[in-house]
Amino acid sequence: MSEKMILLVEDNENDIILTERAFKKCDAAYPMVVVRDGVEALDFLFSRGVYGQRETKGNPAVILLDLKLPLVDGFEVLKQIRANKSTSQIPVVVLTSSLEESDQAKSRELGANRYYGKPVSFDKFVALVRLICSEWLSKNGHNA
């Protein structure tokens, strides 16, 4: 896989489905790859484990990162992304249910580009996805 994609790091199946539907509704320009825990996210990004054969040329256009993940939490994933030369410039949008100021501060400190609480309604979630698309995935955005 050498084309750009959206990497969704999320363990909640309902949130995965919601996110995929919202991005389809917004006609996102890139396909979405879903990983369900922090270890899988790091394996995907650094082409190791089951992703050992993945082409490293194709970094995600944007990473949507939940914080509360099994095995390795989102903070550690973010820390490792920023510490590695090959991934340090990938935009990381924290998309989480946590509205704790301490989580927001720590995410900013570790280098998250944006921090959003997950909206409860689908319409608000779609509006947030449109914002993410316009900011990170459009021709006028940072990364297209």
N, C-alpha and C positions, 0 to 999 in steps of 0.2 A: 504494500500500500504506500504509494509515494505521493498521492494527491492530498491536499489539505482536507482536514476533517474537524468536526467539533468533538472534543473528548468530554464525555459526561462521566464524572466520578460520583456515583450515587448507589447506595445500598437498598433504598426503599423502592420496591417494585412499583407501587402506585405513583411515586414521584417520577420514576423513569418513564412510565407510560404518559403521565401528564406532560413531562418535558418534551418527549418525542412528538406528541400531538400538537403542542404549542409551536414547536419549530416547524412542523409540517404546515400548520395554518399560516405561518409567516413566510412560507416559501424560502426557507434558509438555503443559502447557496452551496453549503457543504453537507456531506453525509455525517451522521452521528455514530460514534463508536462509544459503547457503554462498558464501563468497568465497575465492578461492584464492591471493591474494597481498596484500601490504600496500597497493599502489596501488589495487587493486580495493576493499579494505576502506575506505580513505579516500574513494574516489569514491562508494561506497555511502552512507557516513555523512554526507558533505557534499553529496550530490545533484549530482554532477558527472560528466563523461564519459558513459559509457553509462547511468548512473543519473541523468542530468540532469533527467529528468521525474518522478523519485521524489518523493512527498510527504514533506517533512521533518517533518511532524507525527508520523510513526510511528517514533520512535527505538526501537531494540531494548530489550526488557526486560532483557537481559543480553548481553554480548559474551564469547564464548569465544575467547581469543586465543592462537595459537601464537606462539612467539618467533622461530623459525627459518623465515622466510618469504622467498620471492624478491622482488626489486625493492626493497621497503622492509621492513625487519625489524619484528618485533613491538614492539620498544622504541620505535621512531619512531612507529608507529601509536598506541601508548599515550600517548606524549608529545603528539601532535596531538589525540587525543581529550580529554585533560585540559586542553589549552590553549584549547579552543573552548567558548564559553559554552553552545552548544546541545547539546553532547555530554558536557560535563565531569561530569555527575552519573550517567551511565549506568554501572551496575556492570560492571566488567571482571574476568573470571576468566581468569588465565593458565593455560592447559592445554597443557603442553609435555613433551617427552621429556627436557629438561634438568633435572638435579638439582643443577646448580652453584649454590653459595651466592652467588656473585657475580651470577648471573642473578636469583636470588630477591631479593637486596638491591636490585638496580637496578629490578626490577619494583615493589617496595614504594615505593622512592624516587620513581618516576614516577607512582604512584597506583593501582596494581592493587589491587582489593579482596581478591582471593585468588590464591594460587599453588599449583597442583597438578601433580605429575608424572603423566604418563599411566601408568595401571596396565597391566601386560602381559596379565593375564587378563581375559576378557570379564566374568566375575562381579564382579571388583573394579572394573572400569570402570562397570558398571551401578550398583554401590553408590556410587561417586563421583558419578555423574549424579543418583542419588536425593538425595544430599546437596546438590548444586548446585540441584536443583529445589526442595527444601524451604527452602533458604536464600534463593534469589533469585526463585523463580517461584510459590511457593504463596501462598495467601491470608494466611498468617501471616508470610510472608517480607517482605523489604525492599521488593519492587518490584511486587507484584501489586495 
